[in-house]
Amino acid sequence: MLKALFVYLLVILIFEMGWFNSYQYPNVFTLLEYLCIYAMFYFETTHRIIKGYFKLIAWFFTMFTVAEIIFFPQEDYLLMADYLLVIFMALLFFYQLLSNLTIARLKDYPFFYFNTGFLIYFCGSFFIFLFSN
């Protein structure tokens, strides 16, 4: 999980410092962001069926991204799909935590805080983005 988090922070640094022209390829950051967050959730999930859902969702999101880059380069549907999928993955991870009960103390489990942060950030950003357009 820490490797995926490091890659995620590196991707954010590259795009925010302007080392990569995100205006020319606006959906590249969204795809890389989603794939890094997907990797974090995938490595932390222990339930086999939920891992299968994560793989399927990542595959469809990648194909959706490629289709949007090729056919609809000026549309903003990709960002909303990214937010919804991260929210869905966070809720599935909470479901796994509550159904398995393998973690004795959630306050000592660091990914619980990451998951909560992802859920709060992406829920808030989704509704801000939804009502601003």
Accessible surface in RSA format (square Angstrom, percent):
REM  Atomic radii and reference values for relative SASA: ProtOr
REM  Chains: A
REM  Algorithm: Lee & Richards
REM  Probe-radius: 1.40
REM  Slices: 20
REM RES _ NUM      All-atoms   Total-Side   Main-Chain    Non-polar    All polar
REM                ABS   REL    ABS   REL    ABS   REL    ABS   REL    ABS   REL
RES MET A   1    46.45  24.1  16.29  10.8  30.16  71.8  16.29  13.9  30.16  40.0
RES LEU A   2   127.81  71.2 121.96  87.3   5.85  14.7 122.27  85.9   5.54  14.9
RES LYS A   3   176.67  86.2 172.21 105.7   4.47  10.6 119.03 107.1  57.65  61.4
RES ALA A   4     8.95   8.2   1.67   2.6   7.28  16.6   7.70  10.9   1.24   3.3
RES LEU A   5    28.86  16.1  28.86  20.7   0.00   0.0  28.86  20.3   0.00   0.0
RES PHE A   6   132.58  66.3 130.09  80.6   2.49   6.5 131.98  80.0   0.60   1.7
RES VAL A   7    70.66  46.5  70.66  64.0   0.00   0.0  70.66  61.4   0.00   0.0
RES TYR A   8    22.59  10.5  22.59  12.9   0.00   0.0  10.18   7.7  12.41  15.3
RES LEU A   9    98.74  55.0  93.81  67.1   4.93  12.4  94.21  66.2   4.53  12.2
RES LEU A  10    74.40  41.4  71.11  50.9   3.29   8.3  73.66  51.7   0.74   2.0
RES VAL A  11    15.73  10.4  15.01  13.6   0.72   1.7  15.73  13.7   0.00   0.0
RES ILE A  12    50.20  28.6  50.20  37.4   0.00   0.0  50.20  36.2   0.00   0.0
RES LEU A  13    80.67  44.9  77.58  55.5   3.09   7.8  80.67  56.7   0.00   0.0
RES ILE A  14    58.17  33.1  58.17  43.3   0.00   0.0  58.17  41.9   0.00   0.0
RES PHE A  15    25.11  12.6  12.20   7.6  12.91  33.6  12.25   7.4  12.86  36.8
RES GLU A  16   131.28  75.4 101.69  76.9  29.59  70.4  30.39  58.8 100.89  82.4
RES MET A  17   113.45  58.8  87.49  57.9  25.96  61.8  63.82  54.3  49.63  65.7
RES GLY A  18    57.13  70.5   0.00   N/A  57.13  70.5  28.06  77.0  29.07  65.1
RES TRP A  19   162.04  65.0 125.18  60.6  36.86  86.5 109.33  58.3  52.71  85.5
RES PHE A  20    73.78  36.9  68.36  42.3   5.42  14.1  70.78  42.9   3.00   8.6
RES ASN A  21    82.03  56.6  68.61  66.3  13.42  32.3  34.07  82.0  47.96  46.4
RES SER A  22    36.04  30.5  32.19  43.0   3.85   8.9  10.01  21.3  26.03  36.5
RES TYR A  23   203.19  94.9 178.75 101.7  24.45  63.6 133.49 100.3  69.71  85.9
RES GLN A  24   114.13  63.8  88.03  64.3  26.11  62.2  31.52  67.1  82.61  62.7
RES TYR A  25   105.16  49.1 102.14  58.1   3.02   7.9  69.59  52.3  35.56  43.8
RES PRO A  26    74.16  54.0  59.92  54.6  14.24  51.8  61.49  50.8  12.66  78.7
RES ASN A  27    15.21  10.5  14.42  13.9   0.79   1.9   0.17   0.4  15.04  14.5
RES VAL A  28    39.18  25.8  38.82  35.1   0.36   0.9  39.18  34.0   0.00   0.0
RES PHE A  29    50.80  25.4  50.80  31.5   0.00   0.0  50.80  30.8   0.00   0.0
RES THR A  30     9.69   6.9   9.55   9.7   0.14   0.3   0.14   0.2   9.55  14.4
RES LEU A  31    30.03  16.7  30.03  21.5   0.00   0.0  30.03  21.1   0.00   0.0
RES LEU A  32    63.75  35.5  63.71  45.6   0.04   0.1  63.71  44.7   0.04   0.1
RES GLU A  33    12.67   7.3  12.65   9.6   0.01   0.0   0.01   0.0  12.65  10.3
RES TYR A  34     0.00   0.0   0.00   0.0   0.00   0.0   0.00   0.0   0.00   0.0
RES LEU A  35    58.97  32.8  55.43  39.7   3.54   8.9  55.79  39.2   3.18   8.6
RES CYS A  36    11.70   8.9   8.35   9.3   3.35   7.9   3.24   8.2   8.46   9.1
RES ILE A  37     0.00   0.0   0.00   0.0   0.00   0.0   0.00   0.0   0.00   0.0
RES TYR A  38    36.08  16.8  36.08  20.5   0.00   0.0  24.47  18.4  11.61  14.3
RES ALA A  39    23.39  21.5  22.33  34.5   1.06   2.4  23.39  32.9   0.00   0.0
RES MET A  40     0.00   0.0   0.00   0.0   0.00   0.0   0.00   0.0   0.00   0.0
RES PHE A  41     0.00   0.0   0.00   0.0   0.00   0.0   0.00   0.0   0.00   0.0
RES TYR A  42    42.74  20.0  42.74  24.3   0.00   0.0  24.34  18.3  18.40  22.7
RES PHE A  43   128.09  64.1 101.69  63.0  26.40  68.7 102.82  62.3  25.27  72.3
RES GLU A  44    39.91  22.9  32.38  24.5   7.54  17.9   2.43   4.7  37.48  30.6
RES THR A  45     2.16   1.5   0.00   0.0   2.16   5.1   0.00   0.0   2.16   3.3
RES THR A  46   104.54  74.4  75.84  76.9  28.70  68.4  74.60 100.2  29.94  45.3
RES HIS A  47    62.47  34.1  57.63  40.1   4.84  12.4  33.35  34.4  29.12  33.9
RES ARG A  48   200.90  84.4 191.45  97.6   9.45  22.5  77.62 106.1 123.28  74.7
RES ILE A  49   101.38  57.7  94.37  70.3   7.02  16.9  99.97  72.0   1.41   3.8
RES ILE A  50     5.11   2.9   5.11   3.8   0.00   0.0   5.11   3.7   0.00   0.0
RES LYS A  51    55.96  27.3  55.96  34.3   0.00   0.0  17.53  15.8  38.43  40.9
RES GLY A  52    35.98  44.4   0.00   N/A  35.98  44.4  30.18  82.8   5.80  13.0
RES TYR A  53   109.46  51.1 108.67  61.8   0.79   2.1  65.70  49.4  43.76  54.0
RES PHE A  54     0.00   0.0   0.00   0.0   0.00   0.0   0.00   0.0   0.00   0.0
RES LYS A  55   111.49  54.4 106.33  65.2   5.15  12.3  54.61  49.2  56.88  60.6
RES LEU A  56    94.90  52.8  91.11  65.2   3.79   9.5  94.59  66.4   0.30   0.8
RES ILE A  57    24.84  14.1  22.29  16.6   2.55   6.2  24.54  17.7   0.30   0.8
RES ALA A  58     8.17   7.5   7.91  12.2   0.26   0.6   8.09  11.4   0.08   0.2
RES TRP A  59   142.18  57.1 136.82  66.2   5.36  12.6 119.62  63.8  22.56  36.6
RES PHE A  60   114.16  57.1 111.40  69.0   2.76   7.2 111.63  67.7   2.53   7.3
RES PHE A  61     4.07   2.0   1.06   0.7   3.01   7.8   3.69   2.2   0.38   1.1
RES THR A  62    34.53  24.6  34.53  35.0   0.00   0.0  29.70  39.9   4.82   7.3
RES MET A  63    88.67  45.9  84.09  55.7   4.58  10.9  55.43  47.1  33.25  44.0
RES PHE A  64    85.86  43.0  80.44  49.8   5.42  14.1  85.15  51.6   0.70   2.0
RES THR A  65     0.00   0.0   0.00   0.0   0.00   0.0   0.00   0.0   0.00   0.0
RES VAL A  66    65.93  43.4  65.21  59.0   0.73   1.7  65.93  57.3   0.00   0.0
RES ALA A  67    39.17  36.0  36.79  56.8   2.38   5.4  38.95  54.8   0.23   0.6
RES GLU A  68     5.06   2.9   3.77   2.8   1.29   3.1   3.17   6.1   1.89   1.5
RES ILE A  69    70.17  39.9  61.05  45.5   9.12  22.0  61.81  44.5   8.36  22.7
RES ILE A  70   111.74  63.6  85.04  63.4  26.69  64.3  90.23  65.0  21.51  58.4
RES PHE A  71   140.07  70.1 116.51  72.2  23.56  61.3 119.91  72.7  20.16  57.7
RES PHE A  72   120.35  60.2 116.84  72.4   3.51   9.1 120.35  73.0   0.00   0.0
RES PRO A  73    68.15  49.7  64.30  58.6   3.85  14.0  65.06  53.7   3.09  19.2
RES GLN A  74   157.96  88.3 133.46  97.5  24.49  58.3  57.88 123.2 100.08  75.9
RES GLU A  75    71.94  41.3  66.36  50.2   5.57  13.3   7.07  13.7  64.86  53.0
RES ASP A  76    82.01  57.4  74.48  74.1   7.52  17.8  14.95  35.2  67.06  66.9
RES TYR A  77   137.04  64.0 134.52  76.5   2.53   6.6  92.75  69.7  44.30  54.6
RES LEU A  78     1.45   0.8   1.45   1.0   0.00   0.0   1.45   1.0   0.00   0.0
RES LEU A  79    52.83  29.4  51.72  37.0   1.11   2.8  51.72  36.3   1.11   3.0
RES MET A  80    44.11  22.8  44.11  29.2   0.00   0.0  26.52  22.5  17.59  23.3
RES ALA A  81    25.25  23.2  20.24  31.2   5.01  11.4  24.39  34.3   0.86   2.3
RES ASP A  82     0.00   0.0   0.00   0.0   0.00   0.0   0.00   0.0   0.00   0.0
RES TYR A  83    22.39  10.5  22.39  12.7   0.00   0.0   2.47   1.9  19.92  24.6
RES LEU A  84    90.25  50.3  86.81  62.1   3.44   8.7  86.92  61.0   3.33   9.0
RES LEU A  85    41.23  23.0  41.23  29.5   0.00   0.0  41.23  29.0   0.00   0.0
RES VAL A  86     0.00   0.0   0.00   0.0   0.00   0.0   0.00   0.0   0.00   0.0
RES ILE A  87    21.92  12.5  21.92  16.3   0.00   0.0  21.92  15.8   0.00   0.0
RES PHE A  88    92.54  46.3  90.82  56.3   1.72   4.5  92.47  56.1   0.07   0.2
RES MET A  89     0.00   0.0   0.00   0.0   0.00   0.0   0.00   0.0   0.00   0.0
RES ALA A  90     0.00   0.0   0.00   0.0   0.00   0.0   0.00   0.0   0.00   0.0
RES LEU A  91    93.55  52.1  88.39  63.2   5.16  13.0  88.75  62.3   4.80  12.9
RES LEU A  92    27.60  15.4  26.73  19.1   0.87   2.2  27.33  19.2   0.27   0.7
RES PHE A  93     0.57   0.3   0.57   0.4   0.00   0.0   0.57   0.3   0.00   0.0
RES PHE A  94    39.85  19.9  39.85  24.7   0.00   0.0  39.85  24.2   0.00   0.0
RES TYR A  95   132.86  62.0 127.93  72.8   4.93  12.8  88.29  66.4  44.56  54.9
RES GLN A  96     9.52   5.3   9.11   6.7   0.41   1.0   0.33   0.7   9.19   7.0
RES LEU A  97    14.66   8.2   7.85   5.6   6.81  17.1   9.50   6.7   5.16  13.9
RES LEU A  98   121.76  67.8 108.46  77.6  13.30  33.4 108.63  76.3  13.13  35.3
RES SER A  99    60.75  51.3  25.17  33.6  35.58  82.0  30.78  65.5  29.98  42.0
RES ASN A 100    56.80  39.2  32.94  31.8  23.86  57.5  11.01  26.5  45.80  44.3
RES LEU A 101   134.61  75.0 110.14  78.8  24.46  61.5 111.23  78.1  23.38  62.9
RES THR A 102   106.39  75.7  72.02  73.0  34.37  81.9  65.12  87.5  41.27  62.4
RES ILE A 103    57.43  32.7  41.67  31.0  15.76  38.0  43.53  31.3  13.90  37.7
RES ALA A 104   103.94  95.6  59.90  92.4  44.04 100.2  70.94  99.9  33.00  87.4
RES ARG A 105   135.10  56.7 126.38  64.4   8.71  20.7  54.87  75.0  80.23  48.6
RES LEU A 106    62.35  34.7  56.35  40.3   6.00  15.1  56.35  39.6   6.00  16.2
RES LYS A 107   131.04  63.9 113.39  69.6  17.65  42.0  67.62  60.9  63.42  67.5
RES ASP A 108    93.37  65.4  64.91  64.6  28.46  67.3  34.83  82.0  58.55  58.4
RES TYR A 109    38.44  17.9  36.83  21.0   1.61   4.2  30.41  22.9   8.03   9.9
RES PRO A 110    82.87  60.4  77.24  70.4   5.63  20.5  82.07  67.8   0.80   5.0
RES PHE A 111     1.92   1.0   1.49   0.9   0.44   1.1   1.49   0.9   0.44   1.3
RES PHE A 112    46.87  23.5  46.87  29.0   0.00   0.0  46.87  28.4   0.00   0.0
RES TYR A 113   121.05  56.5 112.06  63.8   8.99  23.4  93.24  70.1  27.81  34.3
RES PHE A 114    69.20  34.6  63.07  39.1   6.13  15.9  67.56  41.0   1.64   4.7
RES ASN A 115     0.00   0.0   0.00   0.0   0.00   0.0   0.00   0.0   0.00   0.0
RES THR A 116    42.35  30.1  42.35  42.9   0.00   0.0  42.08  56.5   0.27   0.4
RES GLY A 117    36.38  44.9   0.00   N/A  36.38  44.9  32.86  90.2   3.52   7.9
RES PHE A 118    20.72  10.4  19.71  12.2   1.02   2.6  19.92  12.1   0.81   2.3
RES LEU A 119    33.23  18.5  33.23  23.8   0.00   0.0  33.23  23.3   0.00   0.0
RES ILE A 120   121.67  69.2 113.49  84.5   8.18  19.7 117.76  84.8   3.90  10.6
RES TYR A 121   125.74  58.7 117.87  67.1   7.87  20.5  86.91  65.3  38.82  47.9
RES PHE A 122     0.69   0.3   0.69   0.4   0.00   0.0   0.69   0.4   0.00   0.0
RES CYS A 123    39.59  29.9  39.46  44.0   0.13   0.3  17.25  43.7  22.34  24.1
RES GLY A 124    34.32  42.3   0.00   N/A  34.32  42.3  32.94  90.4   1.38   3.1
RES SER A 125    21.75  18.4  16.64  22.2   5.11  11.8   8.00  17.0  13.75  19.3
RES PHE A 126    21.17  10.6  21.17  13.1   0.00   0.0  21.17  12.8   0.00   0.0
RES PHE A 127   103.98  52.0 103.70  64.2   0.27   0.7 103.97  63.0   0.00   0.0
RES ILE A 128   129.32  73.6 122.91  91.6   6.41  15.4 127.92  92.1   1.40   3.8
RES PHE A 129    33.24  16.6  31.28  19.4   1.97   5.1  33.08  20.1   0.16   0.5
RES LEU A 130    69.70  38.8  58.41  41.8  11.29  28.4  58.41  41.0  11.29  30.4
RES PHE A 131   163.46  81.8 131.88  81.7  31.58  82.2 135.21  82.0  28.25  80.9
RES SER A 132    81.53  68.9  41.37  55.2  40.16  92.5  44.00  93.7  37.53  52.6
RES ASN A 133   122.76  84.7  58.69  56.7  64.07 154.3  50.00 120.3  72.76  70.3
END  Absolute sums over single chains surface
CHAIN  1 A     8524.7       7379.9       1144.7       6229.8       2294.9
END  Absolute sums over all chains
TOTAL          8524.7       7379.9       1144.7       6229.8       2294.9
